[in-house]
């Protein structure tokens, strides 16, 4: 027998051909052989699921019954928060199952290959009242063989069983008899069915379908920074999120204190993926965008021209800002004089200048160095007092450091500053800027920093200045998605949040759609504060696609020679090629609307969406040029097609089956069926040809089952037959 048994349901079992006999009962435990009675096996597994639900409910009720008595108010509040998070993590989801797989081990050779241990693998650990496991958390070490065992390396397993689920009930099962040595290493039929299952709403977890190469990334050590170059459909985003969940499980004490952060490209994307970690029992991970991460500097009230935004995002701006900040320290021209009692103590100007020069080279923040200067000056006075025969102690030094003369002297020499004031001065005067950077100077500077209208790029510069003033605290781990689109200064902002921790960096160079998108992952990692050749920093590449069908990915991959010629083309491992329709609609000159869109093309796309809603289950994404959203939305309404608009600021309720998506918001999203309207117009909306084709590559790879391209204009040259 080669490969896994087919999906076994009572109705399908009756039609099984005689060639698919069960394994030899002399070598395998007949109690684990579903071919003997599939109905009974399904009933037994469903009974185990009901038992697991009962035990999970008991665990949650026990948690809720505990009193948060921490000994004092602060400890009690912290304990109450911990118990609340624990109870929330133990909530059951009746729409799914608590386990998705089972492994039978044969660790004892004396048993002749019969199962010595049976483990159910699920999203979280469930135990009975005696502490015996009912479900094993997928993150536990003993769960690893479920993901990595193969016919060539069974890893001690006799049997691996996968479950098919519908509305929280087990409806099918599939067995792989790994000890036989004849199991195929290709994805099983049940895995393919789960991957292709129609989806409406947020991203689902992939915990039941993690592949061996994905599992190796997920379980890498917490001290390792991983950069994952992932082609469309390889599950890189889901892998990064599951890595965060695994790290929190394996290094709970360490990361619970230091924190885990997920950074995504926009709020719609974060809401799309936001359900993954809670579904895995992790509810304390923060999700944010780069704009929100650095937003403490102010609110975005201006938009930079593309060239100015590019200049502000360059790595050399870090040195410009450093120079502008430290230029606030004034030259030492006068000595410090401190009256104390009947004496006046003096610290010469040259001595103070030496202190300032030394503090500037210590590598500490501006504010910390300023605080040190108070103590250095006080110590110099105290030394002078000792030379004069006094015997001051440490209390005298602290008193001197806080004295009015010392504070006034430091205030004049080394003033307190705010990031906004420094940046406003820089952009108003152009001082410290090179000739080719003068374009970022304000044409009409505000009278004060309080009146400045900051752009998104400015907020990143303000964050850099804030870090130069006072070091930004480091988190334990940061997951950064769509990293290829970040500027060097944005990468620095993320990297300092993991200066003493690790990162999981996710992206695809072929999907870089900003003028400042990275040229290489080595460059990006450098700006993040990690070096690719370091022992703890690795680049992993995922090319096997499980989400995008072969017909779609092969069509989109025609663009790769023009946008990322050095990347390996993606490979779809889906058994079903999916559906690809390229529809040319004849348009007329008279049929062009105010935004340049052919009315016939819009109507054709709306008609295609309507047909897909009727013919297929799951979600439908209609991706259009940004300027066409209003026009297409009206057309959908006129046709009676209920839909949601994903505008990048939020993902909506994601309850509708049809989603109208501007092309610039499509990155990271996925839909069962996708309709793309006017690819050439989408590409031409970008500032250059390569960026436009990269945007189009993103748009064309959002489909999980089928892609329809509707156009009146000629397709871009690489896509033509």
C-alpha positions as CSV (number, residue, x, y, z in Angstrom):
1,X,0.0,0.0,0.0
2,X,1.5,3.3,-1.1
3,X,0.5,6.7,0.4
4,X,-2.1,7.5,3.0
5,X,-5.5,5.9,3.0
6,X,-8.3,7.9,1.5
7,X,-10.6,10.1,3.7
8,X,-12.7,7.5,5.6
9,X,-16.3,8.4,6.1
10,X,-19.1,5.8,6.4
11,X,-20.5,6.7,3.0
12,X,-17.1,6.6,1.2
13,X,-15.9,3.4,2.9
14,X,-18.6,1.3,1.1
15,X,-17.2,2.3,-2.3
16,X,-13.5,1.6,-1.5
17,X,-11.9,-0.7,-4.1
18,X,-10.6,-4.1,-3.0
19,X,-7.0,-3.0,-3.8
20,X,-7.0,-0.8,-0.7
21,X,-6.8,-3.5,1.9
22,X,-6.0,-2.6,5.5
23,X,-2.4,-3.1,6.7
24,X,-1.3,-6.5,7.9
25,X,-2.9,-7.1,11.3
26,X,0.2,-9.1,12.4
27,X,2.3,-6.0,12.3
28,X,-0.1,-3.3,13.3
29,X,-2.5,-2.9,16.2
30,X,-6.0,-3.8,14.8
31,X,-7.6,-1.5,17.3
32,X,-6.1,1.5,15.4
33,X,-7.2,0.2,12.0
34,X,-10.2,2.3,10.9
35,X,-10.9,0.0,7.9
36,X,-12.3,-2.5,10.4
37,X,-15.2,-0.2,11.2
38,X,-15.0,3.4,10.1
39,X,-18.3,4.3,11.7
40,X,-17.1,3.1,15.1
41,X,-13.8,4.8,14.7
42,X,-15.4,8.2,13.9
43,X,-17.8,7.7,16.9
44,X,-14.9,6.9,19.2
45,X,-12.9,9.9,18.1
46,X,-16.0,12.2,18.5
47,X,-16.4,10.8,22.0
48,X,-12.8,11.7,22.8
49,X,-13.5,15.2,21.5
50,X,-16.5,15.6,23.7
51,X,-14.4,14.4,26.7
52,X,-11.8,17.0,25.8
53,X,-14.4,19.7,25.7
54,X,-15.7,18.7,29.1
55,X,-12.2,18.7,30.6
56,X,-11.4,22.1,29.1
57,X,-14.6,23.5,30.6
58,X,-13.6,22.1,34.0
59,X,-10.2,23.7,33.7
60,X,-11.7,27.1,32.9
61,X,-14.2,26.9,35.7
62,X,-11.5,26.0,38.1
63,X,-9.5,29.0,37.0
64,X,-12.5,31.3,37.4
65,X,-13.0,30.0,40.9
66,X,-9.6,31.0,42.1
67,X,-9.2,34.1,44.3
68,X,-6.6,36.7,43.3
69,X,-5.0,37.0,46.7
70,X,-1.5,38.3,46.1
71,X,-0.8,39.6,49.6
72,X,-1.1,43.3,48.6
73,X,-3.1,45.4,46.2
74,X,-0.5,45.5,43.5
75,X,0.3,41.8,43.6
76,X,-3.4,41.0,43.8
77,X,-4.1,43.1,40.7
78,X,-1.3,41.4,38.8
79,X,-2.6,37.9,39.8
80,X,-6.1,38.8,38.8
81,X,-4.8,39.9,35.4
82,X,-2.9,36.6,35.0
83,X,-6.0,34.6,36.0
84,X,-8.2,36.5,33.5
85,X,-5.8,35.9,30.7
86,X,-5.6,32.2,31.7
87,X,-9.4,31.9,31.7
88,X,-9.6,33.7,28.3
89,X,-7.1,31.3,26.8
90,X,-9.2,28.4,28.0
91,X,-12.3,29.5,26.1
92,X,-13.6,26.8,23.7
93,X,-14.5,27.5,20.1
94,X,-17.5,25.3,19.3
95,X,-16.8,25.9,15.6
96,X,-13.6,23.9,15.6
97,X,-12.1,21.0,17.4
98,X,-9.7,20.9,20.3
99,X,-7.4,18.5,18.4
100,X,-6.7,17.9,14.7
101,X,-4.4,14.9,14.7
102,X,-3.4,11.8,16.6
103,X,-0.1,9.9,16.7
104,X,0.5,6.3,17.9
105,X,4.0,5.6,19.0
106,X,5.8,2.3,19.2
107,X,8.7,3.1,21.4
108,X,8.9,-0.4,22.9
109,X,10.3,-2.9,20.4
110,X,9.0,-5.7,22.6
111,X,5.5,-4.8,21.6
112,X,6.2,-5.9,18.0
113,X,5.2,-2.6,16.4
114,X,2.0,-2.2,18.3
115,X,1.1,1.3,19.6
116,X,2.7,1.9,23.0
117,X,1.4,5.5,23.4
118,X,-1.4,7.5,21.8
119,X,-1.3,11.3,21.8
120,X,-3.9,13.7,20.5
121,X,-2.4,16.9,19.0
122,X,-4.4,20.1,19.4
123,X,-4.2,23.9,19.8
124,X,-3.8,23.8,23.5
125,X,-3.1,21.4,26.4
126,X,-6.1,19.8,28.0
127,X,-5.8,17.5,31.0
128,X,-8.2,15.5,33.2
129,X,-8.7,16.0,36.9
130,X,-5.8,13.7,37.7
131,X,-3.4,15.7,35.5
132,X,-3.3,13.1,32.7
133,X,-3.1,14.7,29.2
134,X,-6.3,14.4,27.1
135,X,-4.9,16.7,24.4
136,X,-1.2,17.6,23.8
137,X,-0.4,21.2,22.9
138,X,1.0,21.3,19.3
139,X,4.0,23.3,20.6
140,X,5.1,20.5,23.0
141,X,8.3,18.7,21.9
142,X,6.4,15.3,21.7
143,X,4.2,16.9,19.0
144,X,7.1,17.4,16.6
145,X,6.8,14.0,14.9
146,X,3.3,14.8,13.9
147,X,4.7,17.5,11.6
148,X,8.0,16.0,10.6
149,X,7.6,12.2,10.4
150,X,7.7,10.8,6.9
151,X,7.9,7.4,5.2
152,X,11.6,7.7,5.1
153,X,11.9,8.8,8.7
154,X,8.8,7.8,10.8
155,X,10.4,9.2,14.0
156,X,9.1,6.3,16.1
157,X,5.5,6.6,14.9
158,X,3.3,3.7,13.9
159,X,0.4,5.8,12.9
160,X,-0.4,9.4,12.1
161,X,-4.1,10.3,11.9
162,X,-5.6,13.5,10.6
163,X,-9.2,14.6,11.2
164,X,-11.6,16.3,8.9
165,X,-13.9,18.8,10.7
166,X,-17.2,20.4,10.0
167,X,-18.9,22.8,12.4
168,X,-16.9,21.5,15.4
169,X,-17.6,17.8,14.7
170,X,-15.2,15.1,13.3
171,X,-16.5,14.1,9.9
172,X,-13.6,12.2,8.4
173,X,-10.2,10.8,9.2
174,X,-7.1,9.8,7.3
175,X,-4.4,7.4,8.4
176,X,-0.8,7.1,7.5
177,X,0.9,3.9,8.6
178,X,4.4,5.3,8.9
179,X,6.0,2.0,10.1
180,X,5.2,0.4,6.7
181,X,7.9,2.6,5.0
182,X,5.7,3.1,2.0
183,X,4.0,6.4,2.9
184,X,4.4,9.2,0.4
185,X,6.1,12.4,1.5
186,X,3.7,14.5,-0.5
187,X,0.9,16.5,1.2
188,X,-2.0,14.2,2.0
189,X,-5.5,14.5,0.6
190,X,-6.9,15.7,3.9
191,X,-4.3,18.4,4.1
192,X,-5.2,19.6,0.7
193,X,-8.9,19.6,1.6
194,X,-8.2,21.8,4.7
195,X,-6.0,24.2,2.7
196,X,-8.6,24.6,0.0
197,X,-11.5,24.9,2.4
198,X,-13.5,28.1,1.7
199,X,-12.8,31.0,4.0
200,X,-14.8,34.0,5.1
201,X,-13.5,36.4,7.7
202,X,-10.0,36.6,9.3
203,X,-7.0,34.4,8.6
204,X,-7.2,31.0,10.1
205,X,-4.4,29.3,11.9
206,X,-2.4,26.7,9.9
207,X,-1.6,24.6,12.9
208,X,-3.2,21.5,11.4
209,X,-1.4,21.8,8.1
210,X,2.1,23.0,9.1
211,X,4.7,21.4,6.7
212,X,8.1,20.1,7.8
213,X,10.1,23.1,6.4
214,X,7.6,25.4,8.1
215,X,7.9,23.6,11.4
216,X,11.6,24.0,11.5
217,X,11.2,27.8,11.2
218,X,8.5,27.8,13.9
219,X,10.6,25.9,16.4
220,X,13.9,27.7,16.0
221,X,15.4,28.9,19.3
222,X,14.4,32.2,20.9
223,X,17.9,33.5,20.5
224,X,17.8,33.0,16.7
225,X,16.8,35.8,14.4
226,X,15.2,34.4,11.3
227,X,14.6,36.1,8.0
228,X,12.0,34.2,5.9
229,X,12.0,34.9,2.1
230,X,8.6,33.5,1.2
231,X,6.9,33.3,-2.2
232,X,3.2,34.0,-2.3
233,X,1.1,31.1,-0.8
234,X,4.0,29.6,1.2
235,X,2.4,30.6,4.5
236,X,5.2,32.9,5.7
237,X,2.8,35.1,7.6
238,X,1.1,32.2,9.4
239,X,4.5,30.6,10.1
240,X,5.7,33.9,11.7
241,X,2.6,34.0,13.9
242,X,2.9,30.4,14.9
243,X,6.5,31.0,15.7
244,X,5.4,33.7,18.1
245,X,2.9,31.3,19.8
246,X,5.6,28.6,20.0
247,X,8.1,30.9,21.6
248,X,5.6,32.0,24.2
249,X,5.0,28.4,25.0
250,X,8.7,27.3,25.1
251,X,10.1,30.4,26.8
252,X,7.0,31.6,28.7
253,X,8.8,33.1,31.8
254,X,11.3,35.0,29.7
255,X,9.0,36.4,27.1
256,X,6.1,37.1,29.5
257,X,8.4,39.7,31.1
258,X,10.0,41.2,28.0
259,X,7.0,40.9,25.6
260,X,6.3,39.8,22.0
261,X,5.2,42.3,19.3
262,X,3.8,41.7,15.8
263,X,4.3,44.5,13.3
264,X,2.3,44.5,10.0
265,X,1.9,46.8,7.0
266,X,-1.6,48.3,7.9
267,X,-4.5,47.9,10.3
268,X,-6.6,45.9,7.8
269,X,-3.8,43.4,7.5
270,X,-3.4,43.1,11.3
271,X,-7.1,42.6,11.8
272,X,-7.0,40.0,9.1
273,X,-4.3,38.0,10.9
274,X,-5.4,39.0,14.4
275,X,-7.4,35.9,15.1
276,X,-4.5,33.5,14.7
277,X,-2.8,33.9,18.0
278,X,-6.0,33.9,20.1
279,X,-7.0,30.7,18.4
280,X,-3.8,29.2,19.6
281,X,-4.4,30.3,23.2
282,X,-2.2,33.4,23.1
283,X,-4.1,36.6,23.9
284,X,-1.3,38.9,25.2
285,X,0.6,39.6,22.0
286,X,0.4,43.2,20.8
287,X,-0.2,43.9,17.1
288,X,0.8,47.3,15.5
289,X,1.9,49.0,12.4
290,X,5.1,51.0,12.0
291,X,3.1,54.2,12.0
292,X,1.4,53.3,15.3
293,X,4.7,52.0,16.7
294,X,6.4,55.4,16.3
295,X,3.2,57.5,16.7
296,X,4.2,58.8,20.1
297,X,5.9,61.7,18.3
298,X,2.6,63.1,17.0
299,X,-0.3,62.7,14.6
300,X,0.2,62.4,10.8
301,X,-1.1,65.7,9.4
302,X,1.0,66.0,6.2
303,X,2.0,63.9,3.2
304,X,5.5,64.1,1.7
305,X,6.2,63.9,-2.0
306,X,7.6,60.5,-2.9
307,X,11.2,61.8,-3.3
308,X,11.1,63.7,0.0
309,X,9.8,60.5,1.8
310,X,12.6,58.5,0.2
311,X,15.2,61.0,1.4
312,X,13.8,61.0,4.9
313,X,13.9,57.2,5.0
314,X,17.5,56.8,4.0
315,X,19.9,55.4,6.5
316,X,22.2,58.4,6.5
317,X,19.4,60.4,8.2
318,X,20.4,58.6,11.5
319,X,23.8,60.4,11.4
320,X,22.1,63.7,10.4
321,X,19.8,63.5,13.4
322,X,22.6,62.5,15.8
323,X,24.6,65.6,14.7
324,X,21.5,67.8,15.0
325,X,20.8,66.6,18.5
326,X,24.3,66.8,19.9
327,X,24.8,70.2,18.3
328,X,22.4,71.4,21.0
329,X,25.4,71.1,23.5
330,X,27.1,74.5,23.6
331,X,30.8,75.1,23.7
332,X,32.3,75.5,27.2
333,X,33.4,79.2,27.6
334,X,33.0,79.8,31.3
335,X,34.1,78.0,34.5
336,X,31.6,76.6,37.0
337,X,31.4,78.5,40.3
338,X,29.6,77.0,43.2
339,X,29.2,79.0,46.4
340,X,29.1,76.9,49.5
341,X,29.1,78.4,52.9
342,X,31.8,81.1,52.9
343,X,33.7,79.5,50.1
344,X,33.4,79.6,46.3
345,X,34.4,76.5,44.5
346,X,35.5,76.7,40.9
347,X,35.8,74.1,38.1
348,X,37.8,75.5,35.2
349,X,36.3,75.6,31.7
350,X,38.9,73.4,30.2
351,X,38.1,70.7,32.7
352,X,34.4,70.9,32.0
353,X,35.2,70.7,28.3
354,X,37.0,67.4,28.9
355,X,34.0,66.0,30.8
356,X,31.7,67.0,28.0
357,X,33.9,65.5,25.3
358,X,34.2,62.2,27.2
359,X,30.5,62.0,27.8
360,X,29.8,62.5,24.1
361,X,31.9,59.5,23.2
362,X,30.4,57.1,25.8
363,X,27.6,55.9,23.5
364,X,24.9,56.7,26.0
365,X,21.8,58.7,25.3
366,X,21.7,62.5,25.3
367,X,19.6,62.7,28.4
368,X,21.6,60.1,30.3
369,X,24.8,61.9,29.5
370,X,23.3,65.1,30.6
371,X,22.4,63.5,34.0
372,X,26.0,62.2,34.3
373,X,27.3,65.8,33.8
374,X,25.6,66.9,37.0
375,X,27.4,64.2,38.9
376,X,30.7,64.8,37.2
377,X,30.6,68.5,38.0
378,X,29.6,67.8,41.6
379,X,32.5,65.3,41.9
380,X,35.0,67.8,40.6
381,X,33.8,70.3,43.2
382,X,34.0,67.7,45.9
383,X,37.6,66.9,44.9
384,X,38.5,70.5,45.2
385,X,37.0,70.6,48.7
386,X,39.0,67.5,49.7
387,X,42.2,69.2,48.4
388,X,41.3,72.1,50.7
389,X,41.2,69.9,53.7
390,X,37.4,69.2,53.9
391,X,36.1,65.6,54.2
392,X,32.8,65.5,52.2
393,X,30.9,62.3,51.8
394,X,28.6,61.0,49.0
395,X,25.7,62.9,50.4
396,X,27.6,66.1,49.7
397,X,28.1,65.1,46.1
398,X,24.4,64.4,45.6
399,X,23.6,67.7,47.2
400,X,26.0,69.5,44.9
401,X,24.6,67.8,41.8
402,X,21.1,69.1,42.8
403,X,22.2,72.5,43.7
404,X,20.9,75.6,41.9
405,X,24.3,76.7,40.5
406,X,25.1,73.3,39.0
407,X,21.6,72.9,37.6
408,X,21.7,76.4,36.0
409,X,25.2,75.8,34.6
410,X,24.2,72.5,33.0
411,X,20.9,74.0,31.7
412,X,22.9,76.7,29.8
413,X,25.6,74.3,28.6
414,X,23.6,71.2,27.9
415,X,20.0,72.1,27.5
416,X,17.0,69.8,27.8
417,X,15.5,69.3,24.4
418,X,12.4,67.6,22.8
419,X,12.6,65.6,19.6
420,X,10.0,67.8,18.0
421,X,12.0,70.9,18.6
422,X,15.2,69.4,17.2
423,X,13.5,68.1,14.0
424,X,11.6,71.3,13.5
425,X,14.9,73.2,13.6
426,X,16.5,70.8,11.2
427,X,13.7,71.0,8.6
428,X,13.4,74.8,9.0
429,X,17.1,75.7,8.6
430,X,18.4,72.8,6.6
431,X,21.5,72.8,8.8
432,X,23.3,69.4,8.9
433,X,21.6,68.4,5.6
434,X,23.6,67.6,2.5
435,X,23.0,69.5,-0.7
436,X,20.8,66.7,-2.1
437,X,18.8,66.5,1.1
438,X,17.7,70.1,1.1
439,X,14.5,69.1,-0.7
440,X,13.1,68.1,2.7
441,X,13.4,71.6,4.1
442,X,10.0,73.2,4.8
443,X,9.1,76.0,2.4
444,X,7.0,77.7,5.0
445,X,8.3,76.7,8.5
446,X,6.0,76.9,11.5
447,X,6.7,79.5,14.1
448,X,7.1,76.8,16.8
449,X,7.5,73.0,16.8
450,X,4.0,72.8,18.3
451,X,2.6,74.0,15.0
452,X,4.4,71.5,12.9
453,X,2.4,69.3,10.5
454,X,4.2,66.0,10.7
455,X,4.3,63.4,7.9
456,X,4.5,59.6,8.4
457,X,8.3,59.8,7.6
458,X,8.7,62.6,10.1
459,X,7.3,60.4,12.9
460,X,10.0,57.8,12.2
461,X,12.6,60.6,12.5
462,X,11.0,61.8,15.8
463,X,11.3,58.2,17.0
464,X,15.0,58.1,16.1
465,X,15.5,61.3,18.1
466,X,13.6,60.0,21.0
467,X,15.9,57.0,21.1
468,X,19.0,59.2,20.9
469,X,17.6,61.1,23.9
470,X,16.6,58.0,25.9
471,X,17.2,54.4,24.8
472,X,14.1,52.6,23.7
473,X,13.3,49.5,25.8
474,X,13.9,46.2,24.0
475,X,11.3,43.5,23.7
476,X,12.0,39.8,23.8
477,X,10.8,39.0,20.3
478,X,9.4,41.0,17.3
479,X,7.6,39.5,14.3
480,X,8.0,41.9,11.4
481,X,5.8,41.1,8.3
482,X,6.1,42.6,4.8
483,X,9.5,43.8,5.8
484,X,10.7,44.3,2.2
485,X,8.6,47.5,2.0
486,X,10.2,49.3,5.0
487,X,12.8,52.1,4.6
488,X,16.1,51.9,6.4
489,X,14.9,54.4,9.0
490,X,11.7,52.4,9.6
491,X,13.7,49.2,9.9
492,X,15.9,51.0,12.6
493,X,12.7,51.9,14.5
494,X,11.6,48.2,14.6
495,X,15.1,46.9,15.2
496,X,15.7,49.0,18.4
497,X,12.6,47.3,19.8
498,X,14.5,44.1,19.6
499,X,18.0,45.3,20.4
500,X,18.5,42.7,23.1
501,X,15.9,40.2,21.7
502,X,15.4,38.4,18.5
503,X,13.3,38.9,15.3
504,X,11.3,36.9,12.8
505,X,11.5,38.9,9.6
506,X,9.0,38.0,6.9
507,X,8.7,39.1,3.4
508,X,9.2,38.6,-0.4
509,X,11.6,40.8,-2.4
510,X,9.4,40.3,-5.4
511,X,6.5,42.0,-3.5
512,X,8.4,45.2,-2.7
513,X,6.1,48.0,-3.7
514,X,7.6,51.1,-2.2
515,X,10.3,53.3,-3.8
516,X,12.6,52.5,-0.9
517,X,11.9,48.7,-0.8
518,X,15.0,46.7,0.1
519,X,17.4,45.3,-2.4
520,X,18.5,42.4,-0.3
521,X,17.7,40.8,3.1
522,X,21.3,41.3,4.2
523,X,20.7,45.0,3.9
524,X,17.4,44.9,5.8
525,X,18.9,42.9,8.6
526,X,21.8,45.3,8.9
527,X,19.3,48.2,9.4
528,X,17.5,46.1,12.0
529,X,20.7,45.7,13.9
530,X,21.3,42.1,13.0
531,X,24.0,40.8,10.6
532,X,23.2,37.9,8.3
533,X,26.5,36.2,8.7
534,X,26.2,36.1,12.5
535,X,25.8,32.8,14.2
536,X,22.3,33.6,15.5
537,X,20.9,35.1,12.3
538,X,19.7,33.0,9.4
539,X,17.9,33.4,6.1
540,X,15.3,30.8,5.2
541,X,13.6,30.5,1.8
542,X,10.1,29.1,1.3
543,X,9.2,28.3,-2.3
544,X,6.6,25.5,-1.9
545,X,3.2,27.1,-2.1
546,X,0.3,25.6,-0.3
547,X,-2.2,28.4,-0.7
548,X,-2.0,29.6,-4.3
549,X,-3.0,27.0,-7.0
550,X,-0.5,26.2,-9.8
551,X,-2.5,27.9,-12.6
552,X,-2.5,31.2,-10.7
553,X,1.0,31.2,-9.4
554,X,2.4,30.2,-12.8
555,X,0.5,33.1,-14.5
556,X,1.8,35.6,-11.9
557,X,5.4,34.2,-12.0
558,X,5.7,35.4,-15.6
559,X,6.5,38.8,-13.9
560,X,9.4,37.5,-11.9
561,X,12.2,38.0,-14.5
562,X,11.2,41.7,-14.7
563,X,10.8,42.3,-10.9
564,X,13.1,39.8,-9.1
565,X,15.2,37.8,-11.5
566,X,17.4,36.3,-8.7
567,X,14.5,34.7,-6.9
568,X,13.6,31.0,-7.3
569,X,10.1,30.8,-8.9
570,X,7.4,29.5,-6.5
571,X,6.2,25.9,-6.8
572,X,2.6,25.0,-6.1
573,X,2.2,21.6,-4.4
574,X,-1.6,21.7,-4.7
575,X,-3.0,18.7,-6.5
576,X,-5.8,20.8,-8.0
577,X,-4.5,23.4,-10.4
578,X,-7.2,25.9,-9.5
579,X,-9.0,28.1,-12.0
580,X,-7.6,31.0,-14.1
581,X,-9.8,33.1,-16.4
582,X,-8.4,36.1,-18.3
583,X,-11.4,38.0,-19.8
584,X,-10.8,40.7,-22.4
585,X,-13.8,43.1,-22.5
586,X,-14.2,45.3,-25.5
587,X,-14.4,48.9,-24.3
588,X,-15.4,52.1,-26.2
589,X,-14.0,55.6,-26.1
590,X,-17.4,56.9,-25.1
591,X,-17.5,54.4,-22.2
592,X,-14.7,55.9,-20.3
593,X,-15.7,57.5,-16.9
594,X,-14.2,60.4,-15.0
595,X,-11.4,58.4,-13.5
596,X,-10.3,56.8,-16.8
597,X,-12.0,53.5,-16.2
598,X,-13.8,51.7,-19.0
599,X,-17.4,51.3,-17.9
600,X,-17.5,47.9,-19.8
601,X,-14.6,46.6,-17.7
602,X,-16.3,47.6,-14.4
603,X,-19.5,46.0,-15.5
604,X,-17.6,42.9,-16.6
605,X,-15.9,42.6,-13.2
606,X,-19.1,43.1,-11.3
607,X,-20.8,40.4,-13.4
608,X,-17.8,38.0,-12.7
609,X,-18.2,38.6,-9.0
610,X,-21.9,37.9,-9.1
611,X,-21.3,34.6,-11.0
612,X,-18.6,33.6,-8.5
613,X,-20.8,34.2,-5.5
614,X,-23.4,31.8,-7.0
615,X,-21.0,29.2,-8.2
616,X,-18.5,28.9,-5.3
617,X,-18.5,29.0,-1.6
618,X,-16.1,31.2,0.4
619,X,-14.9,34.7,0.0
620,X,-14.5,36.8,-3.1
621,X,-12.0,39.7,-3.4
622,X,-12.5,42.3,-6.1
623,X,-9.2,44.1,-6.4
624,X,-9.3,47.4,-8.4
625,X,-7.1,50.4,-9.0
626,X,-7.3,52.7,-6.0
627,X,-9.0,55.5,-7.9
628,X,-11.8,53.2,-9.1
629,X,-13.0,52.1,-5.6
630,X,-16.0,54.6,-5.5
631,X,-17.1,53.8,-9.1
632,X,-16.9,50.0,-8.6
633,X,-18.6,50.2,-5.2
634,X,-21.5,52.0,-6.9
635,X,-21.7,49.4,-9.6
636,X,-21.8,46.6,-7.0
637,X,-24.6,48.3,-5.2
638,X,-26.5,48.8,-8.4
639,X,-26.1,45.1,-9.1
640,X,-27.4,44.2,-5.6
641,X,-24.1,42.7,-4.5
642,X,-23.5,43.2,-0.8
643,X,-19.9,43.9,0.0
644,X,-17.3,45.4,2.3
645,X,-14.6,47.9,1.4
646,X,-11.2,47.2,2.8
647,X,-9.5,50.6,3.0
648,X,-6.4,49.7,4.8
649,X,-7.4,51.4,8.1
650,X,-9.5,48.5,9.3
651,X,-10.6,45.1,8.0
652,X,-14.3,45.6,8.6
653,X,-16.4,42.8,10.1
654,X,-15.2,40.5,7.4
655,X,-18.6,38.9,7.5
656,X,-19.6,39.6,3.9
657,X,-18.5,37.2,1.2
658,X,-17.5,40.0,-1.2
659,X,-14.7,42.4,-0.5
660,X,-13.8,45.5,-2.6
661,X,-10.1,46.0,-2.2
662,X,-7.9,48.9,-3.5
663,X,-4.8,47.4,-5.1
664,X,-2.5,49.1,-2.6
665,X,-4.3,47.4,0.3
666,X,-4.2,43.8,-1.1
667,X,-0.8,42.8,0.3
668,X,-1.1,40.1,2.9
669,X,-4.8,39.4,2.3
670,X,-6.2,36.2,0.7
671,X,-9.6,35.2,-0.7
672,X,-11.0,32.0,-2.1
673,X,-11.8,33.7,-5.4
674,X,-10.2,36.9,-6.7
675,X,-11.3,39.2,-9.5
676,X,-8.6,41.7,-10.7
677,X,-9.8,44.7,-12.7
678,X,-7.5,46.3,-15.3
679,X,-4.0,45.0,-14.4
680,X,-2.3,47.6,-16.6
681,X,-4.0,50.5,-14.8
682,X,-3.0,49.0,-11.4
683,X,0.7,48.8,-12.5
684,X,0.7,52.3,-14.1
685,X,-0.4,53.9,-10.8
686,X,3.0,53.3,-9.3
687,X,6.0,55.7,-9.8
688,X,8.0,53.3,-11.9
689,X,7.6,50.2,-14.1
690,X,9.3,47.8,-11.7
691,X,7.3,48.9,-8.7
692,X,4.1,48.7,-10.8
693,X,4.8,45.2,-11.9
694,X,5.6,44.2,-8.3
695,X,2.3,45.7,-7.2
696,X,0.6,43.6,-9.9
697,X,2.4,40.5,-8.7
698,X,1.0,41.0,-5.2
699,X,-2.5,41.5,-6.6
700,X,-2.5,38.4,-8.8
701,X,-1.4,36.1,-6.0
702,X,-4.2,36.7,-3.5
703,X,-6.4,33.8,-4.7
704,X,-6.6,30.5,-2.9
705,X,-8.8,28.7,-5.4
706,X,-9.4,30.8,-8.5
707,X,-8.4,34.0,-10.3
708,X,-10.4,36.1,-12.9
709,X,-8.6,38.9,-14.7
710,X,-10.9,41.4,-16.4
711,X,-9.4,44.0,-18.7
712,X,-10.1,46.3,-21.7
713,X,-6.5,47.6,-22.0
714,X,-3.6,45.4,-23.2
715,X,-2.0,43.4,-20.4
716,X,1.6,44.2,-19.4
717,X,4.0,42.5,-21.8
718,X,5.2,39.8,-19.4
719,X,1.6,38.5,-19.0
720,X,0.8,38.2,-22.6
721,X,0.7,34.8,-24.3
